[in-house]
Amino acid sequence: MNEARAEPTAEDLPEGQYAIVEILGHRTLIGRIDEIERFGTKLLQIEPIFRGRLLEPVLHHGTAIYGLAPCSREVAFEKAPKQDWQLPEPVRARLEPALLAPPTHDVEDAEYEEEELPI
């Protein structure tokens, strides 16, 4: 029998510290955070939430952080990006194809007569 898979909920996410993080470059990441050490320096590790799951970790140096707002995993789940275009390019580039949204329509070049050009 095929059972319909229920929509993911915040309770499906693992325990941990969650936050909304503002990063240099006008990027906002929402997910589970941790402080780790790599290359002899402390880094913020954030596992962004997307479509109800944690993505691969992204590392940022502390000097790249504009703001960090700790929150519950429920708030993080609710505020997480819903569309792939809402993710920063370095995160989106590593998404599994199954997580990417299918194209909604074919885009064709519009043809206009010279007098009809939109200005």
N, CA, C and O atoms as a Tinker XYZ file with bonds, in Angstrom:
   476  protein
     1  N      0.826000   -1.173000    0.000000    73     2
     2  CA     0.000000    0.000000    0.000000    64     1     3
     3  C      0.872000    1.238000    0.000000    63     2     4     5
     4  O      1.926000    1.271000    0.635000    81     3
     5  N      0.428000    2.246000   -0.710000    73     3     6
     6  CA     1.129000    3.519000   -0.706000    64     5     7
     7  C      0.499000    4.434000    0.323000    63     6     8     9
     8  O     -0.660000    4.830000    0.201000    81     7
     9  N      1.275000    4.760000    1.332000    73     7    10
    10  CA     0.790000    5.699000    2.331000    64     9    11
    11  C      1.275000    7.082000    1.955000    63    10    12    13
    12  O      2.438000    7.262000    1.595000    81    11
    13  N      0.394000    8.051000    2.038000    73    11    14
    14  CA     0.780000    9.424000    1.733000    64    13    15
    15  C      1.719000    9.923000    2.826000    63    14    16    17
    16  O      1.449000    9.782000    4.019000    81    15
    17  N      2.814000   10.502000    2.389000    73    15    18
    18  CA     3.773000   11.044000    3.348000    64    17    19
    19  C      3.243000   12.368000    3.870000    63    18    20    21
    20  O      2.875000   13.255000    3.100000    81    19
    21  N      3.210000   12.487000    5.178000    73    19    22
    22  CA     2.727000   13.719000    5.796000    64    21    23
    23  C      3.731000   14.844000    5.560000    63    22    24    25
    24  O      4.929000   14.607000    5.400000    81    23
    25  N      3.223000   16.053000    5.542000    73    23    26
    26  CA     4.097000   17.217000    5.408000    64    25    27
    27  C      5.049000   17.265000    6.599000    63    26    28    29
    28  O      4.655000   16.937000    7.718000    81    27
    29  N      6.315000   17.676000    6.367000    73    27    30
    30  CA     7.250000   17.758000    7.490000    64    29    31
    31  C      6.808000   18.813000    8.506000    63    30    32    33
    32  O      6.156000   19.798000    8.158000    81    31
    33  N      7.171000   18.588000    9.747000    73    31    34
    34  CA     6.877000   19.540000   10.821000    64    33    35
    35  C      8.172000   19.865000   11.555000    63    34    36    37
    36  O      9.196000   19.220000   11.334000    81    35
    37  N      8.122000   20.857000   12.422000    73    35    38
    38  CA     9.300000   21.245000   13.199000    64    37    39
    39  C      9.795000   20.086000   14.060000    63    38    40    41
    40  O     10.995000   19.967000   14.307000    81    39
    41  N      8.889000   19.239000   14.512000    73    39    42
    42  CA     9.280000   18.113000   15.361000    64    41    43
    43  C     10.122000   17.088000   14.602000    63    42    44    45
    44  O     10.800000   16.267000   15.219000    81    43
    45  N     10.084000   17.132000   13.261000    73    43    46
    46  CA    10.905000   16.227000   12.459000    64    45    47
    47  C     12.376000   16.636000   12.470000    63    46    48    49
    48  O     13.249000   15.827000   12.158000    81    47
    49  N     12.653000   17.890000   12.830000    73    47    50
    50  CA    14.033000   18.379000   12.869000    64    49    51
    51  C     14.717000   17.899000   14.142000    63    50    52    53
    52  O     14.068000   17.763000   15.179000    81    51
    53  N     16.035000   17.639000   14.074000    73    51    54
    54  CA    16.743000   17.192000   15.275000    64    53    55
    55  C     16.852000   18.305000   16.315000    63    54    56    57
    56  O     16.754000   19.489000   15.994000    81    55
    57  N     17.055000   17.905000   17.550000    73    55    58
    58  CA    17.270000   18.870000   18.635000    64    57    59
    59  C     18.546000   19.654000   18.354000    63    58    60    61
    60  O     19.401000   19.210000   17.587000    81    59
    61  N     18.667000   20.808000   18.974000    73    59    62
    62  CA    19.874000   21.621000   18.828000    64    61    63
    63  C     19.553000   23.087000   18.980000    63    62    64    65
    64  O     18.421000   23.460000   19.289000    81    63
    65  N     20.557000   23.920000   18.762000    73    63    66
    66  CA    20.379000   25.367000   18.808000    64    65    67
    67  C     19.997000   25.841000   17.416000    63    66    68    69
    68  O     20.655000   25.494000   16.435000    81    67
    69  N     18.941000   26.629000   17.327000    73    67    70
    70  CA    18.478000   27.175000   16.052000    64    69    71
    71  C     18.547000   28.694000   16.107000    63    70    72    73
    72  O     18.414000   29.293000   17.174000    81    71
    73  N     18.757000   29.312000   14.945000    73    71    74
    74  CA    18.864000   30.770000   14.903000    64    73    75
    75  C     18.561000   31.286000   13.504000    63    74    76    77
    76  O     18.600000   30.553000   12.516000    81    75
    77  N     18.257000   32.580000   13.465000    73    75    78
    78  CA    18.151000   33.331000   12.216000    64    77    79
    79  C     19.430000   34.158000   12.158000    63    78    80    81
    80  O     19.673000   34.995000   13.027000    81    79
    81  N     20.244000   33.922000   11.134000    73    79    82
    82  CA    21.574000   34.523000   11.052000    64    81    83
    83  C     21.664000   35.433000    9.833000    63    82    84    85
    84  O     21.367000   35.026000    8.710000    81    83
    85  N     22.078000   36.674000   10.078000    73    83    86
    86  CA    22.313000   37.619000    8.987000    64    85    87
    87  C     23.808000   37.651000    8.713000    63    86    88    89
    88  O     24.617000   37.884000    9.611000    81    87
    89  N     24.159000   37.411000    7.450000    73    87    90
    90  CA    25.550000   37.252000    7.041000    64    89    91
    91  C     25.937000   38.361000    6.060000    63    90    92    93
    92  O     25.101000   38.880000    5.320000    81    91
    93  N     27.223000   38.708000    6.075000    73    91    94
    94  CA    27.787000   39.653000    5.117000    64    93    95
    95  C     27.310000   39.314000    3.710000    63    94    96    97
    96  O     27.317000   38.146000    3.321000    81    95
    97  N     26.904000   40.302000    2.955000    73    95    98
    98  CA    26.415000   40.076000    1.601000    64    97    99
    99  C     24.903000   40.054000    1.522000    63    98   100   101
   100  O     24.342000   39.552000    0.548000    81    99
   101  N     24.232000   40.593000    2.536000    73    99   102
   102  CA    22.763000   40.662000    2.568000    64   101   103
   103  C     22.130000   39.285000    2.441000    63   102   104   105
   104  O     21.143000   39.109000    1.726000    81   103
   105  N     22.703000   38.313000    3.138000    73   103   106
   106  CA    22.164000   36.956000    3.133000    64   105   107
   107  C     21.634000   36.621000    4.516000    63   106   108   109
   108  O     22.211000   37.007000    5.533000    81   107
   109  N     20.541000   35.905000    4.533000    73   107   110
   110  CA    19.977000   35.420000    5.788000    64   109   111
   111  C     19.875000   33.909000    5.702000    63   110   112   113
   112  O     19.331000   33.360000    4.744000    81   111
   113  N     20.402000   33.254000    6.709000    73   111   114
   114  CA    20.313000   31.801000    6.800000    64   113   115
   115  C     19.556000   31.458000    8.076000    63   114   116   117
   116  O     19.745000   32.088000    9.116000    81   115
   117  N     18.704000   30.454000    7.979000    73   115   118
   118  CA    17.908000   30.024000    9.125000    64   117   119
   119  C     18.125000   28.531000    9.294000    63   118   120   121
   120  O     17.901000   27.750000    8.369000    81   119
   121  N     18.566000   28.141000   10.487000    73   119   122
   122  CA    18.793000   26.722000   10.695000    64   121   123
   123  C     19.441000   26.421000   12.026000    63   122   124   125
   124  O     19.464000   27.247000   12.939000    81   123
   125  N     19.970000   25.204000   12.110000    73   123   126
   126  CA    20.631000   24.740000   13.330000    64   125   127
   127  C     22.069000   25.240000   13.313000    63   126   128   129
   128  O     22.761000   25.138000   12.300000    81   127
   129  N     22.509000   25.779000   14.442000    73   127   130
   130  CA    23.840000   26.379000   14.499000    64   129   131
   131  C     24.728000   25.659000   15.501000    63   130   132   133
   132  O     24.263000   24.970000   16.409000    81   131
   133  N     26.031000   25.849000   15.296000    73   131   134
   134  CA    27.025000   25.332000   16.221000    64   133   135
   135  C     28.302000   26.136000   16.016000    63   134   136   137
   136  O     28.532000   26.685000   14.939000    81   135
   137  N     29.121000   26.200000   17.042000    73   135   138
   138  CA    30.429000   26.837000   16.928000    64   137   139
   139  C     31.454000   25.722000   16.790000    63   138   140   141
   140  O     31.515000   24.815000   17.620000    81   139
   141  N     32.260000   25.797000   15.735000    73   139   142
   142  CA    33.275000   24.773000   15.508000    64   141   143
   143  C     34.621000   25.450000   15.295000    63   142   144   145
   144  O     34.692000   26.661000   15.084000    81   143
   145  N     35.670000   24.668000   15.350000    73   143   146
   146  CA    36.992000   25.212000   15.070000    64   145   147
   147  C     37.565000   24.502000   13.853000    63   146   148   149
   148  O     37.604000   23.273000   13.789000    81   147
   149  N     38.004000   25.291000   12.901000    73   147   150
   150  CA    38.667000   24.783000   11.696000    64   149   151
   151  C     39.803000   25.738000   11.360000    63   150   152   153
   152  O     39.680000   26.948000   11.555000    81   151
   153  N     40.884000   25.210000   10.867000    73   151   154
   154  CA    42.005000   26.029000   10.401000    64   153   155
   155  C     42.522000   26.955000   11.505000    63   154   156   157
   156  O     43.028000   28.040000   11.218000    81   155
   157  N     42.398000   26.535000   12.749000    73   155   158
   158  CA    42.888000   27.321000   13.870000    64   157   159
   159  C     42.024000   28.500000   14.257000    63   158   160   161
   160  O     42.474000   29.370000   15.003000    81   159
   161  N     40.789000   28.553000   13.768000    73   159   162
   162  CA    39.894000   29.665000   14.112000    64   161   163
   163  C     38.483000   29.152000   14.359000    63   162   164   165
   164  O     38.097000   28.099000   13.852000    81   163
   165  N     37.730000   29.895000   15.133000    73   163   166
   166  CA    36.338000   29.537000   15.415000    64   165   167
   167  C     35.457000   29.962000   14.246000    63   166   168   169
   168  O     35.641000   31.038000   13.677000    81   167
   169  N     34.505000   29.113000   13.897000    73   167   170
   170  CA    33.571000   29.381000   12.807000    64   169   171
   171  C     32.150000   29.065000   13.258000    63   170   172   173
   172  O     31.928000   28.236000   14.141000    81   171
   173  N     31.194000   29.746000   12.629000    73   171   174
   174  CA    29.787000   29.412000   12.817000    64   173   175
   175  C     29.438000   28.353000   11.781000    63   174   176   177
   176  O     29.641000   28.553000   10.583000    81   175
   177  N     28.916000   27.240000   12.244000    73   175   178
   178  CA    28.390000   26.222000   11.331000    64   177   179
   179  C     26.877000   26.318000   11.380000    63   178   180   181
   180  O     26.275000   26.233000   12.451000    81   179
   181  N     26.267000   26.494000   10.224000    73   179   182
   182  CA    24.810000   26.530000   10.172000    64   181   183
   183  C     24.330000   25.516000    9.154000    63   182   184   185
   184  O     24.824000   25.452000    8.028000    81   183
   185  N     23.358000   24.725000    9.574000    73   183   186
   186  CA    22.704000   23.774000    8.688000    64   185   187
   187  C     21.367000   24.404000    8.304000    63   186   188   189
   188  O     20.411000   24.340000    9.077000    81   187
   189  N     21.291000   25.013000    7.115000    73   187   190
   190  CA    20.052000   25.701000    6.738000    64   189   191
   191  C     18.872000   24.734000    6.640000    63   190   192   193
   192  O     19.021000   23.578000    6.245000    81   191
   193  N     17.705000   25.239000    7.009000    73   191   194
   194  CA    16.469000   24.465000    6.863000    64   193   195
   195  C     15.865000   24.803000    5.509000    63   194   196   197
   196  O     15.736000   25.972000    5.145000    81   195
   197  N     15.495000   23.760000    4.768000    73   195   198
   198  CA    14.815000   23.964000    3.488000    64   197   199
   199  C     13.907000   22.777000    3.230000    63   198   200   201
   200  O     14.339000   21.625000    3.276000    81   199
   201  N     12.660000   23.066000    2.961000    73   199   202
   202  CA    11.643000   22.052000    2.690000    64   201   203
   203  C     11.588000   20.977000    3.777000    63   202   204   205
   204  O     11.486000   19.782000    3.500000    81   203
   205  N     11.660000   21.452000    5.032000    73   203   206
   206  CA    11.467000   20.558000    6.163000    64   205   207
   207  C     12.653000   19.708000    6.555000    63   206   208   209
   208  O     12.510000   18.781000    7.353000    81   207
   209  N     13.831000   20.005000    6.009000    73   207   210
   210  CA    15.004000   19.215000    6.387000    64   209   211
   211  C     16.226000   20.100000    6.504000    63   210   212   213
   212  O     16.246000   21.221000    5.996000    81   211
   213  N     17.244000   19.591000    7.175000    73   211   214
   214  CA    18.498000   20.317000    7.295000    64   213   215
   215  C     19.369000   20.016000    6.085000    63   214   216   217
   216  O     19.506000   18.865000    5.670000    81   215
   217  N     19.955000   21.068000    5.527000    73   215   218
   218  CA    20.867000   20.913000    4.397000    64   217   219
   219  C     22.291000   20.739000    4.914000    63   218   220   221
   220  O     22.540000   20.805000    6.118000    81   219
   221  N     23.219000   20.519000    3.990000    73   219   222
   222  CA    24.630000   20.383000    4.351000    64   221   223
   223  C     25.106000   21.652000    5.055000    63   222   224   225
   224  O     24.642000   22.745000    4.733000    81   223
   225  N     26.028000   21.520000    6.013000    73   223   226
   226  CA    26.482000   22.688000    6.772000    64   225   227
   227  C     27.198000   23.726000    5.908000    63   226   228   229
   228  O     27.868000   23.400000    4.928000    81   227
   229  N     27.031000   24.981000    6.305000    73   227   230
   230  CA    27.721000   26.119000    5.707000    64   229   231
   231  C     28.527000   26.754000    6.833000    63   230   232   233
   232  O     28.025000   26.905000    7.947000    81   231
   233  N     29.777000   27.127000    6.552000    73   231   234
   234  CA    30.649000   27.700000    7.577000    64   233   235
   235  C     30.881000   29.181000    7.310000    63   234   236   237
   236  O     31.074000   29.593000    6.166000    81   235
   237  N     30.860000   29.983000    8.385000    73   235   238
   238  CA    31.124000   31.417000    8.272000    64   237   239
   239  C     32.000000   31.855000    9.436000    63   238   240   241
   240  O     31.836000   31.393000   10.565000    81   239
   241  N     32.934000   32.755000    9.143000    73   239   242
   242  CA    33.768000   33.342000   10.187000    64   241   243
   243  C     32.927000   34.332000   10.981000    63   242   244   245
   244  O     31.988000   34.918000   10.443000    81   243
   245  N     33.247000   34.517000   12.223000    73   243   246
   246  CA    32.490000   35.420000   13.080000    64   245   247
   247  C     32.422000   36.846000   12.565000    63   246   248   249
   248  O     31.435000   37.540000   12.809000    81   247
   249  N     33.455000   37.304000   11.854000    73   247   250
   250  CA    33.445000   38.678000   11.349000    64   249   251
   251  C     32.449000   38.873000   10.218000    63   250   252   253
   252  O     32.156000   40.012000    9.853000    81   251
   253  N     31.920000   37.792000    9.653000    73   251   254
   254  CA    30.933000   37.891000    8.568000    64   253   255
   255  C     29.502000   37.965000    9.100000    63   254   256   257
   256  O     28.559000   38.130000    8.327000    81   255
   257  N     29.344000   37.844000   10.403000    73   255   258
   258  CA    28.002000   37.808000   10.990000    64   257   259
   259  C     27.569000   39.222000   11.375000    63   258   260   261
   260  O     28.223000   39.884000   12.182000    81   259
   261  N     26.457000   39.678000   10.788000    73   259   262
   262  CA    25.859000   40.961000   11.174000    64   261   263
   263  C     24.932000   40.792000   12.367000    63   262   264   265
   264  O     24.882000   41.646000   13.253000    81   263
   265  N     24.218000   39.714000   12.383000    73   263   266
   266  CA    23.274000   39.499000   13.466000    64   265   267
   267  C     22.952000   38.029000   13.615000    63   266   268   269
   268  O     22.969000   37.272000   12.645000    81   267
   269  N     22.657000   37.635000   14.847000    73   267   270
   270  CA    22.287000   36.255000   15.130000    64   269   271
   271  C     21.167000   36.303000   16.161000    63   270   272   273
   272  O     21.364000   36.764000   17.284000    81   271
   273  N     19.997000   35.826000   15.773000    73   271   274
   274  CA    18.837000   35.817000   16.665000    64   273   275
   275  C     18.490000   34.376000   17.006000    63   274   276   277
   276  O     17.876000   33.682000   16.195000    81   275
   277  N     18.875000   33.911000   18.202000    73   275   278
   278  CA    18.503000   32.558000   18.599000    64   277   279
   279  C     16.979000   32.418000   18.611000    63   278   280   281
   280  O     16.259000   33.356000   18.951000    81   279
   281  N     16.510000   31.241000   18.239000    73   279   282
   282  CA    15.065000   30.994000   18.225000    64   281   283
   283  C     14.814000   29.502000   18.427000    63   282   284   285
   284  O     15.743000   28.695000   18.399000    81   283
   285  N     13.573000   29.155000   18.625000    73   283   286
   286  CA    13.198000   27.748000   18.767000    64   285   287
   287  C     13.231000   27.080000   17.395000    63   286   288   289
   288  O     13.218000   27.757000   16.368000    81   287
   289  N     13.272000   25.774000   17.386000    73   287   290
   290  CA    13.245000   25.095000   16.090000    64   289   291
   291  C     11.903000   25.303000   15.404000    63   290   292   293
   292  O     11.829000   25.265000   14.176000    81   291
   293  N     10.837000   25.524000   16.175000    73   291   294
   294  CA     9.524000   25.793000   15.579000    64   293   295
   295  C      9.529000   27.118000   14.823000    63   294   296   297
   296  O      9.005000   27.205000   13.712000    81   295
   297  N     10.121000   28.149000   15.426000    73   295   298
   298  CA    10.222000   29.450000   14.750000    64   297   299
   299  C     11.125000   29.324000   13.527000    63   298   300   301
   300  O     10.791000   29.835000   12.458000    81   299
   301  N     12.260000   28.651000   13.671000    73   299   302
   302  CA    13.170000   28.466000   12.540000    64   301   303
   303  C     12.473000   27.729000   11.399000    63   302   304   305
   304  O     12.619000   28.105000   10.236000    81   303
   305  N     11.724000   26.694000   11.724000    73   303   306
   306  CA    11.001000   25.925000   10.707000    64   305   307
   307  C     10.003000   26.819000    9.976000    63   306   308   309
   308  O      9.897000   26.772000    8.750000    81   307
   309  N      9.274000   27.631000   10.733000    73   307   310
   310  CA     8.248000   28.506000   10.153000    64   309   311
   311  C      8.853000   29.594000    9.268000    63   310   312   313
   312  O      8.288000   29.928000    8.227000    81   311
   313  N      9.997000   30.149000    9.673000    73   311   314
   314  CA    10.610000   31.274000    8.951000    64   313   315
   315  C     11.569000   30.836000    7.849000    63   314   316   317
   316  O     12.026000   31.671000    7.069000    81   315
   317  N     11.878000   29.553000    7.770000    73   315   318
   318  CA    12.835000   29.055000    6.769000    64   317   319
   319  C     12.323000   29.300000    5.348000    63   318   320   321
   320  O     11.114000   29.345000    5.124000    81   319
   321  N     13.243000   29.459000    4.382000    73   319   322
   322  CA    12.837000   29.667000    2.988000    64   321   323
   323  C     11.962000   28.524000    2.484000    63   322   324   325
   324  O     12.167000   27.362000    2.832000    81   323
   325  N     10.993000   28.877000    1.665000    73   323   326
   326  CA    10.086000   27.878000    1.081000    64   325   327
   327  C     10.411000   27.608000   -0.386000    63   326   328   329
   328  O     10.084000   26.544000   -0.910000    81   327
   329  N     11.051000   28.566000   -1.047000    73   327   330
   330  CA    11.379000   28.447000   -2.474000    64   329   331
   331  C     12.894000   28.456000   -2.644000    63   330   332   333
   332  O     13.598000   29.126000   -1.889000    81   331
   333  N     13.403000   27.714000   -3.633000    73   331   334
   334  CA    14.852000   27.636000   -3.793000    64   333   335
   335  C     15.489000   28.988000   -4.108000    63   334   336   337
   336  O     16.648000   29.208000   -3.757000    81   335
   337  N     14.766000   29.896000   -4.761000    73   335   338
   338  CA    15.346000   31.202000   -5.084000    64   337   339
   339  C     15.582000   32.044000   -3.828000    63   338   340   341
   340  O     16.287000   33.051000   -3.890000    81   339
   341  N     15.010000   31.654000   -2.702000    73   339   342
   342  CA    15.204000   32.386000   -1.453000    64   341   343
   343  C     16.517000   32.007000   -0.760000    63   342   344   345
   344  O     16.925000   32.663000    0.198000    81   343
   345  N     17.165000   30.970000   -1.234000    73   343   346
   346  CA    18.428000   30.532000   -0.649000    64   345   347
   347  C     19.592000   31.263000   -1.302000    63   346   348   349
   348  O     19.530000   31.566000   -2.493000    81   347
   349  N     20.660000   31.556000   -0.547000    73   347   350
   350  CA    21.858000   32.128000   -1.164000    64   349   351
   351  C     22.429000   31.156000   -2.198000    63   350   352   353
   352  O     22.317000   29.940000   -2.040000    81   351
   353  N     23.032000   31.687000   -3.240000    73   351   354
   354  CA    23.541000   30.858000   -4.339000    64   353   355
   355  C     24.478000   29.738000   -3.870000    63   354   356   357
   356  O     24.340000   28.614000   -4.354000    81   355
   357  N     25.435000   29.988000   -2.943000    73   355   358
   358  CA    26.304000   28.881000   -2.516000    64   357   359
   359  C     25.534000   27.717000   -1.890000    63   358   360   361
   360  O     25.973000   26.571000   -1.980000    81   359
   361  N     24.405000   27.993000   -1.264000    73   359   362
   362  CA    23.577000   26.932000   -0.682000    64   361   363
   363  C     22.758000   26.266000   -1.780000    63   362   364   365
   364  O     22.690000   25.039000   -1.849000    81   363
   365  N     22.142000   27.065000   -2.632000    73   363   366
   366  CA    21.300000   26.536000   -3.716000    64   365   367
   367  C     22.114000   25.664000   -4.674000    63   366   368   369
   368  O     21.603000   24.668000   -5.186000    81   367
   369  N     23.366000   26.027000   -4.919000    73   367   370
   370  CA    24.210000   25.273000   -5.852000    64   369   371
   371  C     24.462000   23.844000   -5.376000    63   370   372   373
   372  O     24.774000   22.970000   -6.184000    81   371
   373  N     24.330000   23.601000   -4.082000    73   371   374
   374  CA    24.592000   22.263000   -3.536000    64   373   375
   375  C     23.330000   21.457000   -3.284000    63   374   376   377
   376  O     23.401000   20.352000   -2.745000    81   375
   377  N     22.174000   21.993000   -3.666000    73   375   378
   378  CA    20.920000   21.264000   -3.451000    64   377   379
   379  C     20.841000   20.020000   -4.323000    63   378   380   381
   380  O     21.316000   20.005000   -5.458000    81   379
   381  N     20.237000   18.989000   -3.774000    73   379   382
   382  CA    19.949000   17.798000   -4.570000    64   381   383
   383  C     18.891000   18.176000   -5.602000    63   382   384   385
   384  O     17.994000   18.961000   -5.295000    81   383
   385  N     18.973000   17.634000   -6.824000    73   383   386
   386  CA    17.977000   17.975000   -7.850000    64   385   387
   387  C     16.538000   17.760000   -7.390000    63   386   388   389
   388  O     15.642000   18.490000   -7.814000    81   387
   389  N     16.307000   16.778000   -6.535000    73   387   390
   390  CA    14.941000   16.508000   -6.069000    64   389   391
   391  C     14.381000   17.660000   -5.232000    63   390   392   393
   392  O     13.163000   17.811000   -5.134000    81   391
   393  N     15.255000   18.475000   -4.627000    73   391   394
   394  CA    14.795000   19.595000   -3.809000    64   393   395
   395  C     14.533000   20.859000   -4.624000    63   394   396   397
   396  O     13.885000   21.787000   -4.142000    81   395
   397  N     15.033000   20.896000   -5.853000    73   395   398
   398  CA    14.814000   22.072000   -6.700000    64   397   399
   399  C     13.399000   22.057000   -7.251000    63   398   400   401
   400  O     12.853000   21.002000   -7.573000    81   399
   401  N     12.825000   23.226000   -7.353000    73   399   402
   402  CA    11.473000   23.337000   -7.907000    64   401   403
   403  C     11.523000   23.110000   -9.412000    63   402   404   405
   404  O     12.422000   23.621000  -10.079000    81   403
   405  N     10.580000   22.356000   -9.956000    73   403   406
   406  CA    10.542000   22.182000  -11.408000    64   405   407
   407  C     10.143000   23.501000  -12.065000    63   406   408   409
   408  O      9.437000   24.307000  -11.459000    81   407
   409  N     10.593000   23.725000  -13.301000    73   407   410
   410  CA    10.190000   24.953000  -13.990000    64   409   411
   411  C      8.670000   25.019000  -14.091000    63   410   412   413
   412  O      8.013000   24.010000  -14.348000    81   411
   413  N      8.121000   26.205000  -13.890000    73   411   414
   414  CA     6.670000   26.350000  -13.907000    64   413   415
   415  C      6.119000   26.543000  -15.309000    63   414   416   417
   416  O      4.963000   26.206000  -15.569000    81   415
   417  N      6.923000   27.077000  -16.216000    73   415   418
   418  CA     6.469000   27.284000  -17.583000    64   417   419
   419  C      7.671000   27.568000  -18.471000    63   418   420   421
   420  O      8.747000   27.926000  -17.992000    81   419
   421  N      7.469000   27.403000  -19.766000    73   419   422
   422  CA     8.521000   27.732000  -20.720000    64   421   423
   423  C      8.491000   29.227000  -20.973000    63   422   424   425
   424  O      7.431000   29.816000  -21.184000    81   423
   425  N      9.647000   29.819000  -20.949000    73   423   426
   426  CA     9.740000   31.247000  -21.221000    64   425   427
   427  C     10.213000   31.411000  -22.656000    63   426   428   429
   428  O     11.274000   30.917000  -23.039000    81   427
   429  N      9.425000   32.097000  -23.422000    73   427   430
   430  CA     9.805000   32.376000  -24.800000    64   429   431
   431  C     10.040000   33.863000  -24.941000    63   430   432   433
   432  O      9.434000   34.675000  -24.242000    81   431
   433  N     10.920000   34.203000  -25.848000    73   431   434
   434  CA    11.161000   35.616000  -26.106000    64   433   435
   435  C      9.908000   36.237000  -26.689000    63   434   436   437
   436  O      9.311000   35.705000  -27.624000    81   435
   437  N      9.525000   37.351000  -26.133000    73   435   438
   438  CA     8.356000   38.060000  -26.649000    64   437   439
   439  C      8.752000   38.779000  -27.930000    63   438   440   441
   440  O      9.847000   39.332000  -28.043000    81   439
   441  N      7.854000   38.757000  -28.870000    73   439   442
   442  CA     8.104000   39.470000  -30.121000    64   441   443
   443  C      7.190000   40.681000  -30.166000    63   442   444   445
   444  O      5.980000   40.568000  -29.972000    81   443
   445  N      7.773000   41.829000  -30.419000    73   443   446
   446  CA     7.018000   43.073000  -30.484000    64   445   447
   447  C      7.279000   43.751000  -31.823000    63   446   448   449
   448  O      8.372000   43.680000  -32.384000    81   447
   449  N      6.260000   44.392000  -32.297000    73   447   450
   450  CA     6.447000   45.279000  -33.434000    64   449   451
   451  C      7.152000   46.512000  -32.892000    63   450   452   453
   452  O      7.059000   46.813000  -31.702000    81   451
   453  N      7.845000   47.216000  -33.749000    73   451   454
   454  CA     8.616000   48.359000  -33.286000    64   453   455
   455  C      7.754000   49.377000  -32.543000    63   454   456   457
   456  O      8.217000   49.967000  -31.567000    81   455
   457  N      6.519000   49.597000  -32.977000    73   455   458
   458  CA     5.653000   50.574000  -32.306000    64   457   459
   459  C      5.139000   50.047000  -30.967000    63   458   460   461
   460  O      4.726000   50.841000  -30.121000    81   459
   461  N      5.152000   48.741000  -30.754000    73   459   462
   462  CA     4.562000   48.148000  -29.556000    64   461   463
   463  C      5.563000   47.898000  -28.432000    63   462   464   465
   464  O      5.199000   47.328000  -27.404000    81   463
   465  N      6.803000   48.308000  -28.606000    73   463   466
   466  CA     7.808000   48.028000  -27.590000    64   465   467
   467  C      7.398000   48.629000  -26.246000    63   466   468   469
   468  O      7.065000   49.812000  -26.169000    81   467
   469  N      7.421000   47.826000  -25.198000    73   467   470
   470  CA     7.088000   48.367000  -23.875000    64   469   471
   471  C      8.213000   49.270000  -23.387000    63   470   472   473
   472  O      9.391000   48.931000  -23.501000    81   471
   473  N      7.842000   50.403000  -22.851000    73   471   474
   474  CA     8.861000   51.357000  -22.389000    64   473   475
   475  C      8.661000   51.626000  -20.919000    63   474   476
   476  O      9.410000   52.401000  -20.326000    81   475
